[in-house]
Amino acid sequence: MNRLDCETEKISSRTIGLFLLPLALGLAFIGFLILPLVGLFFSIPLFILAVTFLAAPESKVCRVLLQRDS
């Protein structure tokens, strides 16, 4: 694994998170209008998953590589 792989891993994780976040918010909005409990039941885990992807820490290998290159 090199520095470029670490950067693409971070960008990929953020992209997935940014894709899931509006999806979760839209599902929550639509679900709240139609069936509030069912909509929230599906949107809350999706929202947590989106936040997890956005806030995902770097892998240990990437941290070591980035510290070594600095």
PDB file of N, H, CA, C and O in Angstrom:
ATOM      1  N   MET A   1       0.858  -1.174   0.000  1.00  0.00           N
ATOM      2  CA  MET A   1       0.000   0.000   0.000  1.00  0.00           C
ATOM      3  C   MET A   1       0.901   1.232   0.000  1.00  0.00           C
ATOM      4  O   MET A   1       1.890   1.295   0.730  1.00  0.00           O
ATOM      5  N   ASN A   2       0.548   2.193  -0.817  1.00  0.00           N
ATOM      6  H   ASN A   2      -0.256   2.142  -1.410  1.00  0.00           H
ATOM      7  CA  ASN A   2       1.338   3.421  -0.857  1.00  0.00           C
ATOM      8  C   ASN A   2       0.459   4.619  -0.498  1.00  0.00           C
ATOM      9  O   ASN A   2      -0.720   4.478  -0.172  1.00  0.00           O
ATOM     10  N   ARG A   3       1.063   5.779  -0.569  1.00  0.00           N
ATOM     11  H   ARG A   3       2.021   5.893  -0.835  1.00  0.00           H
ATOM     12  CA  ARG A   3       0.360   7.012  -0.167  1.00  0.00           C
ATOM     13  C   ARG A   3      -0.875   7.273  -1.032  1.00  0.00           C
ATOM     14  O   ARG A   3      -1.900   7.738  -0.533  1.00  0.00           O
ATOM     15  N   LEU A   4      -0.775   6.974  -2.321  1.00  0.00           N
ATOM     16  H   LEU A   4       0.057   6.596  -2.726  1.00  0.00           H
ATOM     17  CA  LEU A   4      -1.900   7.182  -3.239  1.00  0.00           C
ATOM     18  C   LEU A   4      -3.083   6.282  -2.870  1.00  0.00           C
ATOM     19  O   LEU A   4      -4.237   6.705  -2.940  1.00  0.00           O
ATOM     20  N   ASP A   5      -2.787   5.047  -2.480  1.00  0.00           N
ATOM     21  H   ASP A   5      -1.850   4.704  -2.424  1.00  0.00           H
ATOM     22  CA  ASP A   5      -3.863   4.142  -2.049  1.00  0.00           C
ATOM     23  C   ASP A   5      -4.577   4.683  -0.814  1.00  0.00           C
ATOM     24  O   ASP A   5      -5.796   4.562  -0.687  1.00  0.00           O
ATOM     25  N   CYS A   6      -3.811   5.275   0.086  1.00  0.00           N
ATOM     26  H   CYS A   6      -2.821   5.373  -0.017  1.00  0.00           H
ATOM     27  CA  CYS A   6      -4.413   5.848   1.301  1.00  0.00           C
ATOM     28  C   CYS A   6      -5.336   7.015   0.955  1.00  0.00           C
ATOM     29  O   CYS A   6      -6.423   7.142   1.517  1.00  0.00           O
ATOM     30  N   GLU A   7      -4.897   7.859   0.032  1.00  0.00           N
ATOM     31  H   GLU A   7      -4.014   7.756  -0.425  1.00  0.00           H
ATOM     32  CA  GLU A   7      -5.730   8.996  -0.373  1.00  0.00           C
ATOM     33  C   GLU A   7      -7.011   8.528  -1.055  1.00  0.00           C
ATOM     34  O   GLU A   7      -8.086   9.064  -0.785  1.00  0.00           O
ATOM     35  N   THR A   8      -6.907   7.531  -1.939  1.00  0.00           N
ATOM     36  H   THR A   8      -6.034   7.096  -2.159  1.00  0.00           H
ATOM     37  CA  THR A   8      -8.121   7.045  -2.615  1.00  0.00           C
ATOM     38  C   THR A   8      -9.043   6.338  -1.637  1.00  0.00           C
ATOM     39  O   THR A   8     -10.263   6.392  -1.792  1.00  0.00           O
ATOM     40  N   GLU A   9      -8.480   5.673  -0.627  1.00  0.00           N
ATOM     41  H   GLU A   9      -7.489   5.630  -0.501  1.00  0.00           H
ATOM     42  CA  GLU A   9      -9.314   5.034   0.393  1.00  0.00           C
ATOM     43  C   GLU A   9     -10.122   6.074   1.159  1.00  0.00           C
ATOM     44  O   GLU A   9     -11.306   5.877   1.432  1.00  0.00           O
ATOM     45  N   LYS A  10      -9.472   7.180   1.502  1.00  0.00           N
ATOM     46  H   LYS A  10      -8.510   7.339   1.280  1.00  0.00           H
ATOM     47  CA  LYS A  10     -10.157   8.245   2.239  1.00  0.00           C
ATOM     48  C   LYS A  10     -11.238   8.887   1.372  1.00  0.00           C
ATOM     49  O   LYS A  10     -12.350   9.126   1.842  1.00  0.00           O
ATOM     50  N   ILE A  11     -10.918   9.164   0.114  1.00  0.00           N
ATOM     51  H   ILE A  11     -10.014   8.969  -0.268  1.00  0.00           H
ATOM     52  CA  ILE A  11     -11.888   9.786  -0.797  1.00  0.00           C
ATOM     53  C   ILE A  11     -13.069   8.847  -1.032  1.00  0.00           C
ATOM     54  O   ILE A  11     -14.218   9.287  -1.063  1.00  0.00           O
ATOM     55  N   SER A  12     -12.788   7.569  -1.195  1.00  0.00           N
ATOM     56  H   SER A  12     -11.854   7.212  -1.170  1.00  0.00           H
ATOM     57  CA  SER A  12     -13.850   6.594  -1.413  1.00  0.00           C
ATOM     58  C   SER A  12     -14.792   6.521  -0.218  1.00  0.00           C
ATOM     59  O   SER A  12     -16.011   6.479  -0.385  1.00  0.00           O
ATOM     60  N   SER A  13     -14.234   6.504   0.976  1.00  0.00           N
ATOM     61  H   SER A  13     -13.244   6.538   1.111  1.00  0.00           H
ATOM     62  CA  SER A  13     -15.050   6.452   2.184  1.00  0.00           C
ATOM     63  C   SER A  13     -15.925   7.691   2.303  1.00  0.00           C
ATOM     64  O   SER A  13     -17.110   7.588   2.623  1.00  0.00           O
ATOM     65  N   ARG A  14     -15.355   8.851   2.049  1.00  0.00           N
ATOM     66  H   ARG A  14     -14.393   8.935   1.789  1.00  0.00           H
ATOM     67  CA  ARG A  14     -16.124  10.098   2.136  1.00  0.00           C
ATOM     68  C   ARG A  14     -17.221  10.148   1.067  1.00  0.00           C
ATOM     69  O   ARG A  14     -18.323  10.629   1.329  1.00  0.00           O
ATOM     70  N   THR A  15     -16.919   9.653  -0.131  1.00  0.00           N
ATOM     71  H   THR A  15     -16.023   9.262  -0.344  1.00  0.00           H
ATOM     72  CA  THR A  15     -17.902   9.662  -1.212  1.00  0.00           C
ATOM     73  C   THR A  15     -19.100   8.784  -0.869  1.00  0.00           C
ATOM     74  O   THR A  15     -20.244   9.175  -1.098  1.00  0.00           O
ATOM     75  N   ILE A  16     -18.842   7.614  -0.327  1.00  0.00           N
ATOM     76  H   ILE A  16     -17.912   7.296  -0.141  1.00  0.00           H
ATOM     77  CA  ILE A  16     -19.936   6.728   0.064  1.00  0.00           C
ATOM     78  C   ILE A  16     -20.773   7.391   1.154  1.00  0.00           C
ATOM     79  O   ILE A  16     -22.002   7.328   1.117  1.00  0.00           O
ATOM     80  N   GLY A  17     -20.117   8.021   2.118  1.00  0.00           N
ATOM     81  H   GLY A  17     -19.119   8.072   2.148  1.00  0.00           H
ATOM     82  CA  GLY A  17     -20.838   8.715   3.179  1.00  0.00           C
ATOM     83  C   GLY A  17     -21.688   9.852   2.650  1.00  0.00           C
ATOM     84  O   GLY A  17     -22.828  10.035   3.076  1.00  0.00           O
ATOM     85  N   LEU A  18     -21.129  10.622   1.715  1.00  0.00           N
ATOM     86  H   LEU A  18     -20.203  10.474   1.369  1.00  0.00           H
ATOM     87  CA  LEU A  18     -21.888  11.739   1.138  1.00  0.00           C
ATOM     88  C   LEU A  18     -23.033  11.261   0.258  1.00  0.00           C
ATOM     89  O   LEU A  18     -24.018  11.978   0.078  1.00  0.00           O
ATOM     90  N   PHE A  19     -22.914  10.063  -0.288  1.00  0.00           N
ATOM     91  H   PHE A  19     -22.114   9.481  -0.141  1.00  0.00           H
ATOM     92  CA  PHE A  19     -24.015   9.492  -1.063  1.00  0.00           C
ATOM     93  C   PHE A  19     -25.128   8.991  -0.143  1.00  0.00           C
ATOM     94  O   PHE A  19     -26.310   9.165  -0.441  1.00  0.00           O
ATOM     95  N   LEU A  20     -24.748   8.370   0.973  1.00  0.00           N
ATOM     96  H   LEU A  20     -23.788   8.229   1.216  1.00  0.00           H
ATOM     97  CA  LEU A  20     -25.740   7.796   1.887  1.00  0.00           C
ATOM     98  C   LEU A  20     -26.465   8.843   2.730  1.00  0.00           C
ATOM     99  O   LEU A  20     -27.616   8.638   3.117  1.00  0.00           O
ATOM    100  N   LEU A  21     -25.808   9.950   3.012  1.00  0.00           N
ATOM    101  H   LEU A  21     -24.874  10.117   2.698  1.00  0.00           H
ATOM    102  CA  LEU A  21     -26.418  10.966   3.880  1.00  0.00           C
ATOM    103  C   LEU A  21     -27.704  11.552   3.296  1.00  0.00           C
ATOM    104  O   LEU A  21     -28.720  11.557   3.990  1.00  0.00           O
ATOM    105  N   PRO A  22     -27.710  12.047   2.050  1.00  0.00           N
ATOM    106  CA  PRO A  22     -28.981  12.546   1.507  1.00  0.00           C
ATOM    107  C   PRO A  22     -30.021  11.437   1.338  1.00  0.00           C
ATOM    108  O   PRO A  22     -31.223  11.672   1.461  1.00  0.00           O
ATOM    109  N   LEU A  23     -29.539  10.230   1.057  1.00  0.00           N
ATOM    110  H   LEU A  23     -28.562  10.039   0.957  1.00  0.00           H
ATOM    111  CA  LEU A  23     -30.457   9.106   0.936  1.00  0.00           C
ATOM    112  C   LEU A  23     -31.160   8.843   2.268  1.00  0.00           C
ATOM    113  O   LEU A  23     -32.366   8.602   2.304  1.00  0.00           O
ATOM    114  N   ALA A  24     -30.401   8.890   3.357  1.00  0.00           N
ATOM    115  H   ALA A  24     -29.421   9.086   3.328  1.00  0.00           H
ATOM    116  CA  ALA A  24     -30.981   8.683   4.687  1.00  0.00           C
ATOM    117  C   ALA A  24     -31.932   9.815   5.054  1.00  0.00           C
ATOM    118  O   ALA A  24     -33.010   9.575   5.598  1.00  0.00           O
ATOM    119  N   LEU A  25     -31.534  11.040   4.758  1.00  0.00           N
ATOM    120  H   LEU A  25     -30.659  11.235   4.317  1.00  0.00           H
ATOM    121  CA  LEU A  25     -32.412  12.176   5.067  1.00  0.00           C
ATOM    122  C   LEU A  25     -33.690  12.148   4.241  1.00  0.00           C
ATOM    123  O   LEU A  25     -34.769  12.442   4.757  1.00  0.00           O
ATOM    124  N   GLY A  26     -33.578  11.797   2.969  1.00  0.00           N
ATOM    125  H   GLY A  26     -32.702  11.558   2.551  1.00  0.00           H
ATOM    126  CA  GLY A  26     -34.769  11.678   2.116  1.00  0.00           C
ATOM    127  C   GLY A  26     -35.684  10.566   2.569  1.00  0.00           C
ATOM    128  O   GLY A  26     -36.905  10.720   2.578  1.00  0.00           O
ATOM    129  N   LEU A  27     -35.092   9.434   2.948  1.00  0.00           N
ATOM    130  H   LEU A  27     -34.100   9.308   2.940  1.00  0.00           H
ATOM    131  CA  LEU A  27     -35.884   8.317   3.444  1.00  0.00           C
ATOM    132  C   LEU A  27     -36.575   8.678   4.754  1.00  0.00           C
ATOM    133  O   LEU A  27     -37.716   8.282   4.988  1.00  0.00           O
ATOM    134  N   ALA A  28     -35.887   9.425   5.599  1.00  0.00           N
ATOM    135  H   ALA A  28     -34.960   9.747   5.408  1.00  0.00           H
ATOM    136  CA  ALA A  28     -36.492   9.853   6.865  1.00  0.00           C
ATOM    137  C   ALA A  28     -37.664  10.799   6.595  1.00  0.00           C
ATOM    138  O   ALA A  28     -38.717  10.680   7.222  1.00  0.00           O
ATOM    139  N   PHE A  29     -37.485  11.730   5.670  1.00  0.00           N
ATOM    140  H   PHE A  29     -36.630  11.827   5.161  1.00  0.00           H
ATOM    141  CA  PHE A  29     -38.540  12.688   5.358  1.00  0.00           C
ATOM    142  C   PHE A  29     -39.768  11.986   4.768  1.00  0.00           C
ATOM    143  O   PHE A  29     -40.896  12.210   5.209  1.00  0.00           O
ATOM    144  N   ILE A  30     -39.533  11.137   3.766  1.00  0.00           N
ATOM    145  H   ILE A  30     -38.618  10.955   3.408  1.00  0.00           H
ATOM    146  CA  ILE A  30     -40.638  10.426   3.130  1.00  0.00           C
ATOM    147  C   ILE A  30     -41.289   9.451   4.117  1.00  0.00           C
ATOM    148  O   ILE A  30     -42.514   9.346   4.191  1.00  0.00           O
ATOM    149  N   GLY A  31     -40.449   8.745   4.869  1.00  0.00           N
ATOM    150  H   GLY A  31     -39.455   8.830   4.809  1.00  0.00           H
ATOM    151  CA  GLY A  31     -40.976   7.802   5.851  1.00  0.00           C
ATOM    152  C   GLY A  31     -41.758   8.489   6.947  1.00  0.00           C
ATOM    153  O   GLY A  31     -42.753   7.951   7.432  1.00  0.00           O
ATOM    154  N   PHE A  32     -41.320   9.673   7.345  1.00  0.00           N
ATOM    155  H   PHE A  32     -40.512  10.111   6.951  1.00  0.00           H
ATOM    156  CA  PHE A  32     -42.041  10.410   8.384  1.00  0.00           C
ATOM    157  C   PHE A  32     -43.415  10.857   7.899  1.00  0.00           C
ATOM    158  O   PHE A  32     -44.362  10.921   8.683  1.00  0.00           O
ATOM    159  N   LEU A  33     -43.524  11.168   6.605  1.00  0.00           N
ATOM    160  H   LEU A  33     -42.754  11.116   5.968  1.00  0.00           H
ATOM    161  CA  LEU A  33     -44.810  11.588   6.065  1.00  0.00           C
ATOM    162  C   LEU A  33     -45.780  10.423   5.894  1.00  0.00           C
ATOM    163  O   LEU A  33     -46.980  10.576   6.123  1.00  0.00           O
ATOM    164  N   ILE A  34     -45.267   9.260   5.492  1.00  0.00           N
ATOM    165  H   ILE A  34     -44.293   9.136   5.306  1.00  0.00           H
ATOM    166  CA  ILE A  34     -46.148   8.138   5.180  1.00  0.00           C
ATOM    167  C   ILE A  34     -46.378   7.264   6.412  1.00  0.00           C
ATOM    168  O   ILE A  34     -47.497   7.179   6.917  1.00  0.00           O
ATOM    169  N   LEU A  35     -45.335   6.625   6.885  1.00  0.00           N
ATOM    170  H   LEU A  35     -44.425   6.693   6.475  1.00  0.00           H
ATOM    171  CA  LEU A  35     -45.410   5.776   8.080  1.00  0.00           C
ATOM    172  C   LEU A  35     -44.244   6.146   8.981  1.00  0.00           C
ATOM    173  O   LEU A  35     -43.130   5.661   8.784  1.00  0.00           O
ATOM    174  N   PRO A  36     -44.487   6.997   9.965  1.00  0.00           N
ATOM    175  CA  PRO A  36     -43.373   7.538  10.756  1.00  0.00           C
ATOM    176  C   PRO A  36     -42.485   6.490  11.417  1.00  0.00           C
ATOM    177  O   PRO A  36     -41.262   6.607  11.344  1.00  0.00           O
ATOM    178  N   LEU A  37     -43.036   5.499  12.042  1.00  0.00           N
ATOM    179  H   LEU A  37     -44.030   5.404  12.101  1.00  0.00           H
ATOM    180  CA  LEU A  37     -42.199   4.526  12.738  1.00  0.00           C
ATOM    181  C   LEU A  37     -41.392   3.666  11.769  1.00  0.00           C
ATOM    182  O   LEU A  37     -40.220   3.382  12.015  1.00  0.00           O
ATOM    183  N   VAL A  38     -42.013   3.256  10.682  1.00  0.00           N
ATOM    184  H   VAL A  38     -42.965   3.486  10.482  1.00  0.00           H
ATOM    185  CA  VAL A  38     -41.316   2.427   9.701  1.00  0.00           C
ATOM    186  C   VAL A  38     -40.231   3.248   9.004  1.00  0.00           C
ATOM    187  O   VAL A  38     -39.125   2.752   8.792  1.00  0.00           O
ATOM    188  N   GLY A  39     -40.530   4.479   8.652  1.00  0.00           N
ATOM    189  H   GLY A  39     -41.428   4.882   8.825  1.00  0.00           H
ATOM    190  CA  GLY A  39     -39.544   5.336   8.002  1.00  0.00           C
ATOM    191  C   GLY A  39     -38.339   5.598   8.884  1.00  0.00           C
ATOM    192  O   GLY A  39     -37.200   5.539   8.421  1.00  0.00           O
ATOM    193  N   LEU A  40     -38.585   5.886  10.146  1.00  0.00           N
ATOM    194  H   LEU A  40     -39.511   5.934  10.522  1.00  0.00           H
ATOM    195  CA  LEU A  40     -37.475   6.115  11.073  1.00  0.00           C
ATOM    196  C   LEU A  40     -36.711   4.821  11.352  1.00  0.00           C
ATOM    197  O   LEU A  40     -35.499   4.848  11.567  1.00  0.00           O
ATOM    198  N   PHE A  41     -37.414   3.694  11.350  1.00  0.00           N
ATOM    199  H   PHE A  41     -38.399   3.672  11.175  1.00  0.00           H
ATOM    200  CA  PHE A  41     -36.768   2.407  11.580  1.00  0.00           C
ATOM    201  C   PHE A  41     -35.722   2.121  10.510  1.00  0.00           C
ATOM    202  O   PHE A  41     -34.673   1.547  10.807  1.00  0.00           O
ATOM    203  N   PHE A  42     -36.000   2.518   9.259  1.00  0.00           N
ATOM    204  H   PHE A  42     -36.851   2.983   9.018  1.00  0.00           H
ATOM    205  CA  PHE A  42     -35.042   2.281   8.180  1.00  0.00           C
ATOM    206  C   PHE A  42     -34.048   3.421   8.006  1.00  0.00           C
ATOM    207  O   PHE A  42     -32.911   3.182   7.599  1.00  0.00           O
ATOM    208  N   SER A  43     -34.441   4.634   8.301  1.00  0.00           N
ATOM    209  H   SER A  43     -35.364   4.828   8.632  1.00  0.00           H
ATOM    210  CA  SER A  43     -33.553   5.769   8.027  1.00  0.00           C
ATOM    211  C   SER A  43     -32.488   5.979   9.110  1.00  0.00           C
ATOM    212  O   SER A  43     -31.387   6.435   8.801  1.00  0.00           O
ATOM    213  N   ILE A  44     -32.790   5.661  10.354  1.00  0.00           N
ATOM    214  H   ILE A  44     -33.684   5.291  10.605  1.00  0.00           H
ATOM    215  CA  ILE A  44     -31.814   5.880  11.425  1.00  0.00           C
ATOM    216  C   ILE A  44     -30.568   5.009  11.235  1.00  0.00           C
ATOM    217  O   ILE A  44     -29.461   5.534  11.358  1.00  0.00           O
ATOM    218  N   PRO A  45     -30.685   3.707  10.941  1.00  0.00           N
ATOM    219  CA  PRO A  45     -29.462   2.934  10.697  1.00  0.00           C
ATOM    220  C   PRO A  45     -28.690   3.422   9.468  1.00  0.00           C
ATOM    221  O   PRO A  45     -27.459   3.400   9.459  1.00  0.00           O
ATOM    222  N   LEU A  46     -29.403   3.857   8.440  1.00  0.00           N
ATOM    223  H   LEU A  46     -30.403   3.875   8.447  1.00  0.00           H
ATOM    224  CA  LEU A  46     -28.732   4.374   7.247  1.00  0.00           C
ATOM    225  C   LEU A  46     -28.010   5.677   7.558  1.00  0.00           C
ATOM    226  O   LEU A  46     -26.916   5.918   7.046  1.00  0.00           O
ATOM    227  N   PHE A  47     -28.605   6.512   8.384  1.00  0.00           N
ATOM    228  H   PHE A  47     -29.493   6.317   8.800  1.00  0.00           H
ATOM    229  CA  PHE A  47     -27.970   7.760   8.802  1.00  0.00           C
ATOM    230  C   PHE A  47     -26.710   7.470   9.627  1.00  0.00           C
ATOM    231  O   PHE A  47     -25.681   8.121   9.442  1.00  0.00           O
ATOM    232  N   ILE A  48     -26.793   6.500  10.528  1.00  0.00           N
ATOM    233  H   ILE A  48     -27.628   5.971  10.679  1.00  0.00           H
ATOM    234  CA  ILE A  48     -25.623   6.122  11.336  1.00  0.00           C
ATOM    235  C   ILE A  48     -24.517   5.581  10.439  1.00  0.00           C
ATOM    236  O   ILE A  48     -23.342   5.879  10.655  1.00  0.00           O
ATOM    237  N   LEU A  49     -24.879   4.796   9.442  1.00  0.00           N
ATOM    238  H   LEU A  49     -25.834   4.555   9.267  1.00  0.00           H
ATOM    239  CA  LEU A  49     -23.894   4.262   8.505  1.00  0.00           C
ATOM    240  C   LEU A  49     -23.224   5.382   7.709  1.00  0.00           C
ATOM    241  O   LEU A  49     -22.013   5.347   7.488  1.00  0.00           O
ATOM    242  N   ALA A  50     -24.005   6.373   7.277  1.00  0.00           N
ATOM    243  H   ALA A  50     -24.989   6.401   7.456  1.00  0.00           H
ATOM    244  CA  ALA A  50     -23.442   7.498   6.529  1.00  0.00           C
ATOM    245  C   ALA A  50     -22.465   8.289   7.388  1.00  0.00           C
ATOM    246  O   ALA A  50     -21.383   8.650   6.925  1.00  0.00           O
ATOM    247  N   VAL A  51     -22.834   8.559   8.620  1.00  0.00           N
ATOM    248  H   VAL A  51     -23.713   8.266   8.996  1.00  0.00           H
ATOM    249  CA  VAL A  51     -21.947   9.302   9.522  1.00  0.00           C
ATOM    250  C   VAL A  51     -20.684   8.495   9.807  1.00  0.00           C
ATOM    251  O   VAL A  51     -19.594   9.057   9.917  1.00  0.00           O
ATOM    252  N   THR A  52     -20.832   7.187   9.924  1.00  0.00           N
ATOM    253  H   THR A  52     -21.717   6.731   9.834  1.00  0.00           H
ATOM    254  CA  THR A  52     -19.673   6.327  10.158  1.00  0.00           C
ATOM    255  C   THR A  52     -18.706   6.393   8.988  1.00  0.00           C
ATOM    256  O   THR A  52     -17.495   6.465   9.196  1.00  0.00           O
ATOM    257  N   PHE A  53     -19.209   6.371   7.772  1.00  0.00           N
ATOM    258  H   PHE A  53     -20.193   6.312   7.603  1.00  0.00           H
ATOM    259  CA  PHE A  53     -18.338   6.481   6.606  1.00  0.00           C
ATOM    260  C   PHE A  53     -17.670   7.852   6.539  1.00  0.00           C
ATOM    261  O   PHE A  53     -16.499   7.955   6.175  1.00  0.00           O
ATOM    262  N   LEU A  54     -18.404   8.896   6.884  1.00  0.00           N
ATOM    263  H   LEU A  54     -19.356   8.812   7.180  1.00  0.00           H
ATOM    264  CA  LEU A  54     -17.823  10.235   6.839  1.00  0.00           C
ATOM    265  C   LEU A  54     -16.746  10.432   7.899  1.00  0.00           C
ATOM    266  O   LEU A  54     -15.750  11.115   7.658  1.00  0.00           O
ATOM    267  N   ALA A  55     -16.944   9.842   9.059  1.00  0.00           N
ATOM    268  H   ALA A  55     -17.753   9.288   9.255  1.00  0.00           H
ATOM    269  CA  ALA A  55     -16.008  10.038  10.169  1.00  0.00           C
ATOM    270  C   ALA A  55     -15.039   8.873  10.327  1.00  0.00           C
ATOM    271  O   ALA A  55     -14.358   8.775  11.348  1.00  0.00           O
ATOM    272  N   ALA A  56     -14.966   7.996   9.344  1.00  0.00           N
ATOM    273  H   ALA A  56     -15.520   8.075   8.514  1.00  0.00           H
ATOM    274  CA  ALA A  56     -14.119   6.805   9.460  1.00  0.00           C
ATOM    275  C   ALA A  56     -12.651   7.207   9.598  1.00  0.00           C
ATOM    276  O   ALA A  56     -12.144   8.021   8.826  1.00  0.00           O
ATOM    277  N   PRO A  57     -11.984   6.631  10.581  1.00  0.00           N
ATOM    278  CA  PRO A  57     -10.561   6.930  10.741  1.00  0.00           C
ATOM    279  C   PRO A  57      -9.743   6.237   9.660  1.00  0.00           C
ATOM    280  O   PRO A  57     -10.211   5.302   9.010  1.00  0.00           O
ATOM    281  N   GLU A  58      -8.539   6.701   9.481  1.00  0.00           N
ATOM    282  H   GLU A  58      -8.159   7.461  10.009  1.00  0.00           H
ATOM    283  CA  GLU A  58      -7.651   6.065   8.518  1.00  0.00           C
ATOM    284  C   GLU A  58      -7.233   4.707   9.050  1.00  0.00           C
ATOM    285  O   GLU A  58      -7.229   4.479  10.260  1.00  0.00           O
ATOM    286  N   SER A  59      -6.887   3.823   8.160  1.00  0.00           N
ATOM    287  H   SER A  59      -6.889   4.008   7.177  1.00  0.00           H
ATOM    288  CA  SER A  59      -6.392   2.526   8.607  1.00  0.00           C
ATOM    289  C   SER A  59      -5.021   2.703   9.254  1.00  0.00           C
ATOM    290  O   SER A  59      -4.350   3.713   9.046  1.00  0.00           O
ATOM    291  N   LYS A  60      -4.620   1.722  10.030  1.00  0.00           N
ATOM    292  H   LYS A  60      -5.165   0.901  10.200  1.00  0.00           H
ATOM    293  CA  LYS A  60      -3.332   1.806  10.718  1.00  0.00           C
ATOM    294  C   LYS A  60      -2.178   1.868   9.728  1.00  0.00           C
ATOM    295  O   LYS A  60      -1.185   2.557   9.963  1.00  0.00           O
ATOM    296  N   VAL A  61      -2.312   1.151   8.631  1.00  0.00           N
ATOM    297  H   VAL A  61      -3.119   0.591   8.440  1.00  0.00           H
ATOM    298  CA  VAL A  61      -1.254   1.157   7.611  1.00  0.00           C
ATOM    299  C   VAL A  61      -1.107   2.560   7.025  1.00  0.00           C
ATOM    300  O   VAL A  61       0.011   3.032   6.823  1.00  0.00           O
ATOM    301  N   CYS A  62      -2.212   3.217   6.754  1.00  0.00           N
ATOM    302  H   CYS A  62      -3.121   2.833   6.918  1.00  0.00           H
ATOM    303  CA  CYS A  62      -2.155   4.570   6.185  1.00  0.00           C
ATOM    304  C   CYS A  62      -1.557   5.560   7.185  1.00  0.00           C
ATOM    305  O   CYS A  62      -0.790   6.443   6.801  1.00  0.00           O
ATOM    306  N   ARG A  63      -1.901   5.418   8.451  1.00  0.00           N
ATOM    307  H   ARG A  63      -2.524   4.701   8.764  1.00  0.00           H
ATOM    308  CA  ARG A  63      -1.317   6.314   9.457  1.00  0.00           C
ATOM    309  C   ARG A  63       0.199   6.162   9.510  1.00  0.00           C
ATOM    310  O   ARG A  63       0.922   7.154   9.602  1.00  0.00           O
ATOM    311  N   VAL A  64       0.676   4.934   9.452  1.00  0.00           N
ATOM    312  H   VAL A  64       0.089   4.129   9.378  1.00  0.00           H
ATOM    313  CA  VAL A  64       2.119   4.692   9.509  1.00  0.00           C
ATOM    314  C   VAL A  64       2.787   5.264   8.257  1.00  0.00           C
ATOM    315  O   VAL A  64       3.842   5.894   8.339  1.00  0.00           O
ATOM    316  N   LEU A  65       2.165   5.039   7.106  1.00  0.00           N
ATOM    317  H   LEU A  65       1.309   4.527   7.040  1.00  0.00           H
ATOM    318  CA  LEU A  65       2.749   5.556   5.852  1.00  0.00           C
ATOM    319  C   LEU A  65       2.779   7.078   5.839  1.00  0.00           C
ATOM    320  O   LEU A  65       3.772   7.677   5.425  1.00  0.00           O
ATOM    321  N   LEU A  66       1.702   7.703   6.288  1.00  0.00           N
ATOM    322  H   LEU A  66       0.895   7.217   6.624  1.00  0.00           H
ATOM    323  CA  LEU A  66       1.653   9.154   6.260  1.00  0.00           C
ATOM    324  C   LEU A  66       2.599   9.772   7.279  1.00  0.00           C
ATOM    325  O   LEU A  66       3.150  10.844   7.027  1.00  0.00           O
ATOM    326  N   GLN A  67       2.801   9.128   8.418  1.00  0.00           N
ATOM    327  H   GLN A  67       2.354   8.258   8.623  1.00  0.00           H
ATOM    328  CA  GLN A  67       3.760   9.630   9.404  1.00  0.00           C
ATOM    329  C   GLN A  67       5.181   9.463   8.900  1.00  0.00           C
ATOM    330  O   GLN A  67       6.032  10.320   9.139  1.00  0.00           O
ATOM    331  N   ARG A  68       5.438   8.384   8.214  1.00  0.00           N
ATOM    332  H   ARG A  68       4.747   7.689   8.020  1.00  0.00           H
ATOM    333  CA  ARG A  68       6.779   8.118   7.692  1.00  0.00           C
ATOM    334  C   ARG A  68       7.141   9.096   6.581  1.00  0.00           C
ATOM    335  O   ARG A  68       8.288   9.532   6.488  1.00  0.00           O
ATOM    336  N   ASP A  69       6.168   9.446   5.736  1.00  0.00           N
ATOM    337  H   ASP A  69       5.236   9.092   5.811  1.00  0.00           H
ATOM    338  CA  ASP A  69       6.431  10.345   4.622  1.00  0.00           C
ATOM    339  C   ASP A  69       6.539  11.801   5.043  1.00  0.00           C
ATOM    340  O   ASP A  69       7.124  12.606   4.318  1.00  0.00           O
ATOM    341  N   SER A  70       5.995  12.155   6.186  1.00  0.00           N
ATOM    342  H   SER A  70       5.520  11.501   6.775  1.00  0.00           H
ATOM    343  CA  SER A  70       5.998  13.561   6.623  1.00  0.00           C
ATOM    344  C   SER A  70       7.345  13.998   7.127  1.00  0.00           C
ATOM    345  O   SER A  70       7.510  15.150   7.530  1.00  0.00           O
TER     346      SER A  70
END
